Amino acid sequence: MGLRYSEIAGLRWQDLDWDNNQIHVRRRWIRGNISQPKSKKSQAPVAMAPLLAKYLRAWQVETAYAKVTD
């Protein structure tokens, strides 16, 4: 199971479920356009490896977008 590049580009901090180590795909971003994920199956939560969660948490602290919720 993995994510498409467009789904990764569409992620926001609120899409990460830290408690359950999951990533929720709610949108995709293609050439400046935001739309729904490609298929219903794409919307299923994706497991987030502990090492990835560690790096994302560190990045979240550093980024200016950490407080953005919309």
Backbone as XML, in Angstrom:
<?xml version="1.0"?>
<chain id="A" units="angstrom">
  <residue number="1" name="MET">
    <atom name="N" x="0.838" y="-1.173" z="0.000"/>
    <atom name="CA" x="0.000" y="0.000" z="0.000"/>
    <atom name="C" x="0.887" y="1.242" z="0.000"/>
  </residue>
  <residue number="2" name="GLY">
    <atom name="N" x="0.533" y="2.218" z="-0.798"/>
    <atom name="CA" x="1.317" y="3.436" z="-0.835"/>
    <atom name="C" x="0.479" y="4.603" z="-1.299"/>
  </residue>
  <residue number="3" name="LEU">
    <atom name="N" x="1.133" y="5.731" z="-1.472"/>
    <atom name="CA" x="0.454" y="6.943" z="-1.904"/>
    <atom name="C" x="0.956" y="7.372" z="-3.272"/>
  </residue>
  <residue number="4" name="ARG">
    <atom name="N" x="0.072" y="7.931" z="-4.074"/>
    <atom name="CA" x="0.465" y="8.537" z="-5.346"/>
    <atom name="C" x="1.113" y="9.891" z="-5.056"/>
  </residue>
  <residue number="5" name="TYR">
    <atom name="N" x="1.949" y="10.356" z="-5.961"/>
    <atom name="CA" x="2.591" y="11.664" z="-5.785"/>
    <atom name="C" x="1.556" y="12.764" z="-5.580"/>
  </residue>
  <residue number="6" name="SER">
    <atom name="N" x="0.472" y="12.716" z="-6.331"/>
    <atom name="CA" x="-0.561" y="13.755" z="-6.212"/>
    <atom name="C" x="-1.234" y="13.720" z="-4.843"/>
  </residue>
  <residue number="7" name="GLU">
    <atom name="N" x="-1.350" y="12.527" z="-4.256"/>
    <atom name="CA" x="-1.954" y="12.404" z="-2.930"/>
    <atom name="C" x="-1.011" y="12.939" z="-1.855"/>
  </residue>
  <residue number="8" name="ILE">
    <atom name="N" x="0.269" y="12.690" z="-2.012"/>
    <atom name="CA" x="1.268" y="13.222" z="-1.081"/>
    <atom name="C" x="1.255" y="14.744" z="-1.138"/>
  </residue>
  <residue number="9" name="ALA">
    <atom name="N" x="1.192" y="15.293" z="-2.342"/>
    <atom name="CA" x="1.186" y="16.751" z="-2.507"/>
    <atom name="C" x="-0.071" y="17.378" z="-1.905"/>
  </residue>
  <residue number="10" name="GLY">
    <atom name="N" x="-1.143" y="16.624" z="-1.791"/>
    <atom name="CA" x="-2.393" y="17.139" z="-1.249"/>
    <atom name="C" x="-2.529" y="17.004" z="0.261"/>
  </residue>
  <residue number="11" name="LEU">
    <atom name="N" x="-1.547" y="16.397" z="0.916"/>
    <atom name="CA" x="-1.648" y="16.193" z="2.361"/>
    <atom name="C" x="-1.521" y="17.491" z="3.148"/>
  </residue>
  <residue number="12" name="ARG">
    <atom name="N" x="-2.219" y="17.517" z="4.274"/>
    <atom name="CA" x="-2.128" y="18.608" z="5.249"/>
    <atom name="C" x="-1.867" y="17.972" z="6.606"/>
  </residue>
  <residue number="13" name="TRP">
    <atom name="N" x="-1.395" y="18.775" z="7.546"/>
    <atom name="CA" x="-1.062" y="18.225" z="8.857"/>
    <atom name="C" x="-2.243" y="17.514" z="9.504"/>
  </residue>
  <residue number="14" name="GLN">
    <atom name="N" x="-3.444" y="18.014" z="9.318"/>
    <atom name="CA" x="-4.600" y="17.386" z="9.949"/>
    <atom name="C" x="-4.953" y="16.029" z="9.343"/>
  </residue>
  <residue number="15" name="ASP">
    <atom name="N" x="-4.312" y="15.663" z="8.244"/>
    <atom name="CA" x="-4.540" y="14.350" z="7.632"/>
    <atom name="C" x="-3.742" y="13.244" z="8.317"/>
  </residue>
  <residue number="16" name="LEU">
    <atom name="N" x="-2.829" y="13.640" z="9.201"/>
    <atom name="CA" x="-2.003" y="12.660" z="9.904"/>
    <atom name="C" x="-2.645" y="12.313" z="11.240"/>
  </residue>
  <residue number="17" name="ASP">
    <atom name="N" x="-2.885" y="11.038" z="11.444"/>
    <atom name="CA" x="-3.466" y="10.526" z="12.687"/>
    <atom name="C" x="-2.311" y="9.977" z="13.520"/>
  </residue>
  <residue number="18" name="TRP">
    <atom name="N" x="-1.772" y="10.841" z="14.373"/>
    <atom name="CA" x="-0.584" y="10.484" z="15.158"/>
    <atom name="C" x="-0.881" y="9.347" z="16.135"/>
  </residue>
  <residue number="19" name="ASP">
    <atom name="N" x="-2.057" y="9.328" z="16.712"/>
    <atom name="CA" x="-2.392" y="8.316" z="17.712"/>
    <atom name="C" x="-2.459" y="6.908" z="17.132"/>
  </residue>
  <residue number="20" name="ASN">
    <atom name="N" x="-2.931" y="6.798" z="15.900"/>
    <atom name="CA" x="-3.085" y="5.488" z="15.257"/>
    <atom name="C" x="-2.058" y="5.222" z="14.166"/>
  </residue>
  <residue number="21" name="ASN">
    <atom name="N" x="-1.078" y="6.121" z="14.024"/>
    <atom name="CA" x="-0.038" y="5.995" z="12.989"/>
    <atom name="C" x="-0.635" y="5.733" z="11.606"/>
  </residue>
  <residue number="22" name="GLN">
    <atom name="N" x="-1.554" y="6.610" z="11.220"/>
    <atom name="CA" x="-2.201" y="6.493" z="9.915"/>
    <atom name="C" x="-2.189" y="7.828" z="9.187"/>
  </residue>
  <residue number="23" name="ILE">
    <atom name="N" x="-2.227" y="7.722" z="7.863"/>
    <atom name="CA" x="-2.349" y="8.890" z="7.003"/>
    <atom name="C" x="-3.701" y="8.778" z="6.301"/>
  </residue>
  <residue number="24" name="HIS">
    <atom name="N" x="-4.500" y="9.830" z="6.382"/>
    <atom name="CA" x="-5.806" y="9.848" z="5.731"/>
    <atom name="C" x="-5.709" y="10.685" z="4.456"/>
  </residue>
  <residue number="25" name="VAL">
    <atom name="N" x="-6.005" y="10.053" z="3.334"/>
    <atom name="CA" x="-5.955" y="10.743" z="2.043"/>
    <atom name="C" x="-7.328" y="11.340" z="1.781"/>
  </residue>
  <residue number="26" name="ARG">
    <atom name="N" x="-7.397" y="12.666" z="1.795"/>
    <atom name="CA" x="-8.679" y="13.355" z="1.624"/>
    <atom name="C" x="-8.738" y="14.193" z="0.355"/>
  </residue>
  <residue number="27" name="ARG">
    <atom name="N" x="-7.577" y="14.398" z="-0.258"/>
    <atom name="CA" x="-7.525" y="15.225" z="-1.472"/>
    <atom name="C" x="-6.261" y="14.886" z="-2.242"/>
  </residue>
  <residue number="28" name="ARG">
    <atom name="N" x="-6.207" y="15.363" z="-3.463"/>
    <atom name="CA" x="-4.978" y="15.264" z="-4.255"/>
    <atom name="C" x="-4.729" y="16.599" z="-4.931"/>
  </residue>
  <residue number="29" name="TRP">
    <atom name="N" x="-3.500" y="16.871" z="-5.221"/>
    <atom name="CA" x="-3.090" y="18.130" z="-5.823"/>
    <atom name="C" x="-2.365" y="17.822" z="-7.133"/>
  </residue>
  <residue number="30" name="ILE">
    <atom name="N" x="-2.893" y="18.363" z="-8.227"/>
    <atom name="CA" x="-2.282" y="18.152" z="-9.542"/>
    <atom name="C" x="-2.221" y="19.482" z="-10.261"/>
  </residue>
  <residue number="31" name="ARG">
    <atom name="N" x="-0.995" y="19.927" z="-10.540"/>
    <atom name="CA" x="-0.758" y="21.176" z="-11.287"/>
    <atom name="C" x="-1.577" y="22.349" z="-10.742"/>
  </residue>
  <residue number="32" name="GLY">
    <atom name="N" x="-1.614" y="22.487" z="-9.435"/>
    <atom name="CA" x="-2.312" y="23.603" z="-8.817"/>
    <atom name="C" x="-3.790" y="23.388" z="-8.566"/>
  </residue>
  <residue number="33" name="ASN">
    <atom name="N" x="-4.318" y="22.262" z="-8.987"/>
    <atom name="CA" x="-5.739" y="21.964" z="-8.787"/>
    <atom name="C" x="-5.911" y="20.933" z="-7.677"/>
  </residue>
  <residue number="34" name="ILE">
    <atom name="N" x="-6.817" y="21.206" z="-6.759"/>
    <atom name="CA" x="-7.117" y="20.267" z="-5.679"/>
    <atom name="C" x="-8.423" y="19.563" z="-6.024"/>
  </residue>
  <residue number="35" name="SER">
    <atom name="N" x="-8.411" y="18.231" z="-5.895"/>
    <atom name="CA" x="-9.609" y="17.448" z="-6.197"/>
    <atom name="C" x="-9.676" y="16.238" z="-5.263"/>
  </residue>
  <residue number="36" name="GLN">
    <atom name="N" x="-10.701" y="15.443" z="-5.441"/>
    <atom name="CA" x="-10.882" y="14.229" z="-4.649"/>
    <atom name="C" x="-9.839" y="13.185" z="-5.062"/>
  </residue>
  <residue number="37" name="PRO">
    <atom name="N" x="-9.508" y="12.254" z="-4.169"/>
    <atom name="CA" x="-8.600" y="11.160" z="-4.547"/>
    <atom name="C" x="-9.131" y="10.405" z="-5.763"/>
  </residue>
  <residue number="38" name="LYS">
    <atom name="N" x="-8.227" y="9.758" z="-6.467"/>
    <atom name="CA" x="-8.547" y="9.115" z="-7.736"/>
    <atom name="C" x="-9.629" y="8.033" z="-7.612"/>
  </residue>
  <residue number="39" name="SER">
    <atom name="N" x="-9.580" y="7.234" z="-6.562"/>
    <atom name="CA" x="-10.559" y="6.159" z="-6.413"/>
    <atom name="C" x="-11.013" y="6.040" z="-4.958"/>
  </residue>
  <residue number="40" name="LYS">
    <atom name="N" x="-12.055" y="5.284" z="-4.733"/>
    <atom name="CA" x="-12.567" y="5.045" z="-3.387"/>
    <atom name="C" x="-11.503" y="4.344" z="-2.541"/>
  </residue>
  <residue number="41" name="LYS">
    <atom name="N" x="-10.778" y="3.426" z="-3.154"/>
    <atom name="CA" x="-9.731" y="2.690" z="-2.457"/>
    <atom name="C" x="-8.610" y="3.620" z="-2.010"/>
  </residue>
  <residue number="42" name="SER">
    <atom name="N" x="-8.384" y="4.687" z="-2.766"/>
    <atom name="CA" x="-7.352" y="5.662" z="-2.426"/>
    <atom name="C" x="-7.651" y="6.384" z="-1.119"/>
  </residue>
  <residue number="43" name="GLN">
    <atom name="N" x="-8.912" y="6.401" z="-0.713"/>
    <atom name="CA" x="-9.313" y="7.135" z="0.476"/>
    <atom name="C" x="-9.139" y="6.325" z="1.760"/>
  </residue>
  <residue number="44" name="ALA">
    <atom name="N" x="-8.735" y="5.066" z="1.637"/>
    <atom name="CA" x="-8.518" y="4.233" z="2.819"/>
    <atom name="C" x="-7.274" y="4.723" z="3.560"/>
  </residue>
  <residue number="45" name="PRO">
    <atom name="N" x="-7.290" y="4.696" z="4.887"/>
    <atom name="CA" x="-6.112" y="5.125" z="5.641"/>
    <atom name="C" x="-4.886" y="4.289" z="5.281"/>
  </residue>
  <residue number="46" name="VAL">
    <atom name="N" x="-3.734" y="4.938" z="5.284"/>
    <atom name="CA" x="-2.471" y="4.285" z="4.965"/>
    <atom name="C" x="-1.634" y="4.254" z="6.237"/>
  </residue>
  <residue number="47" name="ALA">
    <atom name="N" x="-1.025" y="3.122" z="6.513"/>
    <atom name="CA" x="-0.189" y="2.993" z="7.706"/>
    <atom name="C" x="1.018" y="3.924" z="7.606"/>
  </residue>
  <residue number="48" name="MET">
    <atom name="N" x="1.354" y="4.538" z="8.743"/>
    <atom name="CA" x="2.508" y="5.432" z="8.805"/>
    <atom name="C" x="3.573" y="4.742" z="9.666"/>
  </residue>
  <residue number="49" name="ALA">
    <atom name="N" x="4.700" y="4.440" z="9.067"/>
    <atom name="CA" x="5.790" y="3.786" z="9.789"/>
    <atom name="C" x="6.297" y="4.691" z="10.912"/>
  </residue>
  <residue number="50" name="PRO">
    <atom name="N" x="6.707" y="4.116" z="12.023"/>
    <atom name="CA" x="7.202" y="4.917" z="13.155"/>
    <atom name="C" x="8.346" y="5.867" z="12.774"/>
  </residue>
  <residue number="51" name="LEU">
    <atom name="N" x="9.251" y="5.431" z="11.927"/>
    <atom name="CA" x="10.361" y="6.296" z="11.516"/>
    <atom name="C" x="9.847" y="7.486" z="10.714"/>
  </residue>
  <residue number="52" name="LEU">
    <atom name="N" x="8.882" y="7.250" z="9.821"/>
    <atom name="CA" x="8.286" y="8.343" z="9.058"/>
    <atom name="C" x="7.580" y="9.315" z="10.007"/>
  </residue>
  <residue number="53" name="ALA">
    <atom name="N" x="6.847" y="8.791" z="10.978"/>
    <atom name="CA" x="6.148" y="9.640" z="11.953"/>
    <atom name="C" x="7.145" y="10.512" z="12.714"/>
  </residue>
  <residue number="54" name="LYS">
    <atom name="N" x="8.275" y="9.947" z="13.070"/>
    <atom name="CA" x="9.313" y="10.697" z="13.789"/>
    <atom name="C" x="9.815" y="11.874" z="12.954"/>
  </residue>
  <residue number="55" name="TYR">
    <atom name="N" x="10.128" y="11.622" z="11.686"/>
    <atom name="CA" x="10.631" y="12.684" z="10.808"/>
    <atom name="C" x="9.561" y="13.728" z="10.512"/>
  </residue>
  <residue number="56" name="LEU">
    <atom name="N" x="8.324" y="13.300" z="10.336"/>
    <atom name="CA" x="7.246" y="14.249" z="10.074"/>
    <atom name="C" x="6.982" y="15.138" z="11.286"/>
  </residue>
  <residue number="57" name="ARG">
    <atom name="N" x="7.057" y="14.573" z="12.489"/>
    <atom name="CA" x="6.879" y="15.373" z="13.713"/>
    <atom name="C" x="7.970" y="16.434" z="13.814"/>
  </residue>
  <residue number="58" name="ALA">
    <atom name="N" x="9.202" y="16.042" z="13.523"/>
    <atom name="CA" x="10.317" y="16.993" z="13.569"/>
    <atom name="C" x="10.113" y="18.097" z="12.535"/>
  </residue>
  <residue number="59" name="TRP">
    <atom name="N" x="9.648" y="17.729" z="11.353"/>
    <atom name="CA" x="9.407" y="18.709" z="10.291"/>
    <atom name="C" x="8.261" y="19.639" z="10.681"/>
  </residue>
  <residue number="60" name="GLN">
    <atom name="N" x="7.233" y="19.077" z="11.305"/>
    <atom name="CA" x="6.071" y="19.881" z="11.701"/>
    <atom name="C" x="6.479" y="21.002" z="12.662"/>
  </residue>
  <residue number="61" name="VAL">
    <atom name="N" x="7.395" y="20.711" z="13.549"/>
    <atom name="CA" x="7.868" y="21.713" z="14.509"/>
    <atom name="C" x="8.591" y="22.853" z="13.793"/>
  </residue>
  <residue number="62" name="GLU">
    <atom name="N" x="9.284" y="22.548" z="12.711"/>
    <atom name="CA" x="10.101" y="23.523" z="11.987"/>
    <atom name="C" x="9.317" y="24.365" z="10.975"/>
  </residue>
  <residue number="63" name="THR">
    <atom name="N" x="8.229" y="23.832" z="10.465"/>
    <atom name="CA" x="7.529" y="24.506" z="9.375"/>
    <atom name="C" x="6.585" y="25.614" z="9.862"/>
  </residue>
  <residue number="64" name="ALA">
    <atom name="N" x="6.441" y="26.611" z="9.036"/>
    <atom name="CA" x="5.526" y="27.707" z="9.344"/>
    <atom name="C" x="4.072" y="27.273" z="9.218"/>
  </residue>
  <residue number="65" name="TYR">
    <atom name="N" x="3.831" y="26.170" z="8.543"/>
    <atom name="CA" x="2.471" y="25.713" z="8.290"/>
    <atom name="C" x="1.925" y="24.802" z="9.385"/>
  </residue>
  <residue number="66" name="ALA">
    <atom name="N" x="2.671" y="24.586" z="10.452"/>
    <atom name="CA" x="2.241" y="23.674" z="11.508"/>
    <atom name="C" x="0.943" y="24.110" z="12.168"/>
  </residue>
  <residue number="67" name="LYS">
    <atom name="N" x="0.696" y="25.398" z="12.243"/>
    <atom name="CA" x="-0.503" y="25.917" z="12.906"/>
    <atom name="C" x="-1.699" y="26.046" z="11.973"/>
  </residue>
  <residue number="68" name="VAL">
    <atom name="N" x="-1.497" y="25.883" z="10.675"/>
    <atom name="CA" x="-2.576" y="26.022" z="9.705"/>
    <atom name="C" x="-3.474" y="24.811" z="9.793"/>
  </residue>
  <residue number="69" name="THR">
    <atom name="N" x="-4.784" y="25.031" z="9.928"/>
    <atom name="CA" x="-5.721" y="23.921" z="10.083"/>
    <atom name="C" x="-6.752" y="23.809" z="8.955"/>
  </residue>
  <residue number="70" name="ASP">
    <atom name="N" x="-6.790" y="24.770" z="8.048"/>
    <atom name="CA" x="-7.820" y="24.672" z="6.990"/>
    <atom name="C" x="-7.255" y="24.121" z="5.720"/>
  </residue>
</chain>
